[in-house]
Amino acid sequence: MPRGERRTYTKEFKLDVVSKKINNIYRTNEICEKYDVDRQTLCRWVNEYKKNGEAAFDSKAVLEGDEVRDLKKRLKDLEMENEILKKAEAYFARHKQTK
């Protein structure tokens, strides 16, 4: 594969490779050679698996539609609240100076 091109691996592939490393079926360098995986990548997968289990390799980038909608609503509410607080701050600052 050309240098700089990013490879993607399936969840099943990652789990298979990580289980071979964790269960000491192969040494790290043997796994890297056999499955054509970079040593640093394998170590990162093992650490993620130890921290999060199988959920470590679930798709993280995509949010559910309801979650996106809820986050957008929350953002809008917080922006409105921020504007109100800015106006209140300006109001109280003005009245404090007149005293």
N, C-alpha and C positions, 0 to 999 in steps of 0.2 A: 504494500500500500504506500502511496506517495507520502512523503513527509508533510506534516501539517494537516493532513486530512483526519477528521475526527471519526472514530469508530463508535458504534453503538452496540450494546450487548443486551440480550433479553434478561429478564428477571431470572428465568430458569437457568440460564448459562451462569450468571453471577452466583446463584445459590449453589450450583454444582461445584464450581471452582472454589468457592469459599468453604464448602463442607469438606472438600478434599484437603484444604490447608488446615482447617481447624481440627479435623480428625487425624491429622498427620499421615494421610495416605501417601502424599508426595511432599517433598521439600519445596520451599518457595521457588527456587530456581528451576526445578523440574516442572512445576506448574506453569511458570512463565514461558518456558520453552515449548512445552507440549500444547498449551492453549493459545500461544502467541499473545500474551498479556504482559504489559509492562509491570515491573516489580512494584513500583509506587502505586499503580492502579490497584493491584491485588491487595496491598497493605491497606489502602483506603477502604476497599470493599469489606475487608475483614473487620476493620474498626467500626464501620457503619453497621455491619451485621451484629457485632457484639453490643453496640449501643442500642439499636432499634429492632433487632431480629429481622424477620422476613419483610417487615414493613419498610425497611431501609431501601429496598429496591422497587417500591411502588412508585408510580408516576407522581412526582411532586409538583411539577410545573403547572398542571391543569387544575383549576378550581371548578367545582360544580356550579351550575348556573344559578342556583338559589344562593350559594355563598357569595358569588360575584355581585348579585343584586343587593344582598344584605350589606356587603362592604361598601358599595356605592352609596347606599342610603345613609349608612353611618358616616361616611366621609362628608356628604352633603350636610347632615345635621351638625357635625363638628365644625364645618366651615361657617355655618350660620351662627353657631354659638360663639365662635371666635370673633365674628364681625360685631355681635352684640357687646361682647366684652370690650372690644376696642372703642366702641362708641361710649360705653359707660365710663371707661377710663378717661376719655377726652372730656366728658361731661363733668366728672368729679374734679379733674385737674383744673378746669376752667373756674368752677365754683370755689375751689380752694384758694385760687389766686386772688379772687375778689374780696376775700375776708380780711 
